[in-house]
Amino acid sequence: MGIDFLISILAGLASLAAGGIASTEQIQKLIRHLLGRRGSPEKPYSERLAELTAGLTKASTEVDAVLAELAQVARSRQSAVEELESNLTSLESREKELKAKIEALEKTPLPVAEHFAQLLAAGERRSARRDYALFGAGVGVTTAIAILIQAIAG
């Protein structure tokens, strides 16, 4: 029984050694070459699943970034459109006002407009004369007050 036991242990060790050698990459390539199979064996299912999951996660992140950018562009365009609409509304109201003024001026007879222009021109000349007179009076009063103060103080 001693030799049988020893032979069993040696056979087990030989099997382990043969399995270890057979599992090396070079031996696997040699066996595939001898059997006529080219290329490496397929990746395990868990590895392929992990790679696919990583790719899907990356693609999802990129899609989220694109969607966020599209949303930002849409918001900026919407604000630009709203601003243009408000400008258009104000321009329309200004156009209506100007059309009303033009219609009023078209209905005004030409002699009335000329008379109104003459009244304004005379008023401008009068206001310039009045301004010079007031300025001169201010200089005169200031000079008189300065002389009076010097006479009292000195």
C-alpha positions, 0 to 999 in steps of 0.5 A: 500500500505504500508504493500505491500511495506514492504512485498516486501522489506522483501521478497527481503531481504529474497531472498538475504539472501537465495541466499548468504547462497546458494552460500557458499561452504558448502551449494553447497557441501551439495546440490551436495551430496544430488543430488548424484554428486561427485567432484567439478564443472568444472572450468570456461572456462576463468580459463581453458584457462588461465591455458592452455596458461600458460602451453603452454608458459612454454613449449615454453620457455623450447623448446627455451632453448633446441633449444639454447643449441642444437645450441651451441653444434652444433656450438662447434662440427662444430668448432671441425670438422673444426679444425680436417680438418685443422689438417688432411690437414697439416698432409697430406702435411707433409706425402707427404713431408716425402714420397718424402724425403724417396724416395730421400734417397732410390734412394741415393746409400749407399756409397754416404751416408757414404761419406756424413756422414764422411764429416759432422763428419770431419766438426764438429771436425774442427768447434770444433777446430776452436771454441777453437782457437777463444776462446783462441785468444779472451782471449789473446787479452782481456788480452793484452788490459787489460795490455796495459790499466793498463800500460797507466793509471798507 
